[in-house]
Amino acid sequence: MPSFKASQLAARQPVNQVALFELDDVDRSCIKLLIGHTIALVEREFILQTLRHHRGNRTRAANLLGISIRSLRNKIRDYRDQGESVTPPKSSDSKRPAEQYFAALRH
């Protein structure tokens, strides 16, 4: 049985070298703004902004980020431990969507 790292490497898609250099001027400007910041800081901000974009939905954020939900939860826990404010999952009514729909029809 191959090691975890070996199976990860086998599952990776090859990088299109040409696509790496096909950034528009806006993308290049954004990247220039990141220079001077640590990877940890950029990663944290990227994760927190992705969570805000998805209104705290951890599953959607993890899928978009390409990480497991467990990794995302661990990072969120670490950020909270560091005093960072993390967007909570948007809570909806306790009813399931179908129940909400039928309840609205009854009124």
C-alpha positions in Angstrom: 0.0 0.0 0.0 1.5 3.3 -1.0 2.1 6.0 1.5 -0.3 9.0 1.8 2.2 11.3 0.3 2.8 9.1 -2.7 -1.0 8.7 -3.3 -1.4 12.5 -3.1 1.3 13.1 -5.7 -0.2 10.6 -8.0 -3.6 12.3 -7.7 -2.3 15.8 -8.5 -3.0 17.2 -12.0 0.0 18.4 -14.0 0.4 22.2 -13.9 -0.1 24.0 -17.2 3.1 26.1 -17.2 1.6 28.4 -19.9 -1.5 29.1 -17.8 0.7 30.2 -14.9 1.8 33.2 -16.9 -1.6 34.1 -18.4 -2.5 36.6 -15.6 -4.2 39.8 -16.5 -3.0 43.1 -15.2 -5.5 43.1 -12.3 -4.4 39.7 -11.1 -0.7 40.8 -11.3 -1.5 43.9 -9.3 -3.3 41.9 -6.6 -0.4 39.5 -6.4 2.1 42.4 -6.0 0.1 43.6 -3.0 0.7 40.3 -1.3 4.5 40.6 -1.5 5.9 41.3 2.0 3.2 39.3 3.8 3.7 35.8 5.2 2.0 32.8 3.6 0.2 32.1 6.9 -1.3 35.6 6.9 -2.4 35.4 3.2 -3.8 31.9 3.8 -5.8 33.1 6.8 -7.3 36.1 5.1 -8.1 34.0 2.0 -9.9 31.4 4.2 -11.8 34.0 6.2 -12.9 35.9 3.1 -14.0 32.6 1.5 -16.1 31.8 4.6 -17.6 35.3 4.5 -18.4 34.9 0.8 -20.3 31.6 1.6 -22.0 33.1 4.7 -20.1 30.7 7.0 -20.9 27.6 5.1 -17.9 25.4 5.9 -18.6 22.7 3.3 -18.8 25.1 0.4 -15.8 27.0 1.6 -13.7 23.9 2.0 -14.7 22.6 -1.5 -13.8 26.0 -3.1 -10.5 26.1 -1.2 -9.7 22.5 -2.2 -9.2 21.4 1.4 -11.0 18.9 3.6 -13.8 20.1 5.9 -11.6 18.7 8.8 -8.7 20.9 7.8 -10.9 23.9 7.5 -12.4 23.3 10.9 -8.9 22.9 12.4 -7.8 26.2 10.8 -11.0 27.9 12.1 -10.3 26.7 15.6 -6.7 27.9 15.4 -7.8 31.3 14.1 -10.3 31.6 17.0 -7.6 30.7 19.5 -5.6 33.5 18.0 -8.5 35.9 18.7 -9.7 36.1 15.1 -13.4 36.7 14.4 -14.7 33.9 12.2 -18.0 34.1 10.3 -20.4 31.7 12.0 -22.6 29.5 9.7 -25.7 31.3 8.7 -28.4 29.8 10.8 -31.8 29.5 9.1 -35.1 28.6 10.6 -35.0 25.3 12.4 -37.4 23.9 9.7 -36.0 22.0 6.7 -36.4 23.8 3.4 -39.3 21.7 2.3 -41.1 22.3 5.6 -40.5 26.1 5.1 -42.0 25.9 1.6 -45.1 24.1 2.7 -45.5 26.3 5.8 -45.5 29.3 3.5 -48.2 27.8 1.3 -50.5 27.2 4.3 -50.5 30.8 5.3 
